[in-house]
Amino acid sequence: MSKASNEIFIGKKPLMTYVTATLVQLASEDKVFVKARGNSIVTAVDVAQIIEKRMGNIGYRVGGVRLGSETLQSMDGRPRNVSTIEIEILKGGQGSPDSSSSETKADSND
């Protein structure tokens, strides 16, 4: 499975590591997707907010937000649902026709 160049997966590194990685990708891409699941969702939202609030005057903004869940197998073998989020961050003037900063889409991978 290969990772697209415009996707940032949030993990356990410090917050500003992901902010920097997102800004580097935005230098060469029109949009970047910040993706996280479980407890890392909080960090993904923080990344998007820092970029929008501190870099908004440059023209970066949050586009669409997708919420969902994945079913994973826990250590004891039982299925477990884990929440996911995908936040679209756009350069100024870019936008997908079906997204806005106030819109939230939810899906479930049952």
C-alpha positions in Angstrom: 0.0 0.0 0.0 1.5 3.3 -1.0 0.9 6.6 0.7 -0.2 9.6 -1.5 2.2 12.5 -1.3 -0.6 14.8 -0.1 -1.5 12.8 3.0 -0.2 13.4 6.5 -0.9 10.6 9.0 -1.0 11.7 12.6 0.8 9.6 15.2 2.6 10.1 18.4 5.2 12.7 17.4 5.1 16.3 18.7 2.3 18.5 17.3 4.6 20.9 15.4 6.2 18.1 13.5 2.9 17.5 11.8 2.2 21.2 11.3 5.6 21.6 9.6 5.1 18.5 7.4 1.7 19.8 6.3 3.1 23.2 5.4 6.0 21.6 3.5 3.4 19.6 1.5 1.2 22.6 0.9 4.2 24.4 -0.7 4.0 21.9 -3.6 0.4 20.6 -3.5 -2.9 22.5 -3.7 -4.5 20.4 -1.0 -3.3 18.2 1.8 -5.3 15.6 3.8 -4.5 15.3 7.5 -5.6 11.8 8.6 -5.9 10.3 12.1 -7.7 7.7 14.1 -8.4 7.1 17.8 -6.7 9.3 20.3 -4.7 11.0 17.5 -7.8 12.8 16.3 -7.2 15.6 18.8 -3.8 16.2 17.4 -5.2 16.3 13.8 -7.7 18.9 14.7 -5.0 20.9 16.5 -2.8 20.8 13.3 -5.7 22.0 11.1 -6.5 24.8 13.6 -2.9 26.0 13.9 -2.5 26.2 10.1 -5.8 27.9 9.6 -5.5 30.4 12.5 -1.7 31.3 12.1 -1.4 30.8 8.4 -4.8 31.9 7.3 -3.5 35.3 6.1 -1.3 33.4 3.7 -4.4 31.7 2.3 -4.5 28.3 3.9 -7.9 27.1 5.1 -9.7 24.0 6.2 -11.9 22.4 3.5 -14.0 19.4 4.1 -13.9 17.1 7.1 -14.7 13.4 6.9 -15.6 11.3 9.9 -15.8 7.6 10.0 -14.8 4.4 11.8 -12.8 1.3 11.1 -13.2 -2.1 12.6 -9.9 -3.5 13.9 -9.0 -6.6 15.8 -7.9 -6.1 19.4 -5.1 -8.0 21.1 -7.6 -10.5 22.5 -9.0 -11.1 19.1 -12.3 -9.3 19.4 -13.4 -6.7 16.8 -13.2 -3.1 17.9 -14.4 0.1 16.3 -11.9 3.0 16.0 -13.0 6.5 15.0 -11.2 8.2 12.1 -11.0 11.7 10.7 -9.7 13.2 7.4 -9.3 17.0 7.3 -8.7 18.7 4.0 -6.4 21.7 4.1 -6.4 23.9 1.0 -4.3 26.7 -0.4 -6.2 30.0 -0.9 -8.7 29.9 -3.8 -8.8 26.1 -3.9 -12.0 24.3 -3.0 -13.9 21.2 -3.8 -17.4 21.8 -5.0 -18.9 19.7 -2.2 -16.9 21.0 0.8 -16.9 24.0 3.0 -15.4 24.8 6.4 -18.7 24.3 8.1 -19.6 21.0 6.5 -19.0 17.6 8.1 -19.5 14.3 6.3 -19.8 11.0 8.2 -19.3 7.5 6.9 -19.0 4.1 8.5 -17.0 1.2 7.3 -19.2 -1.5 8.7 
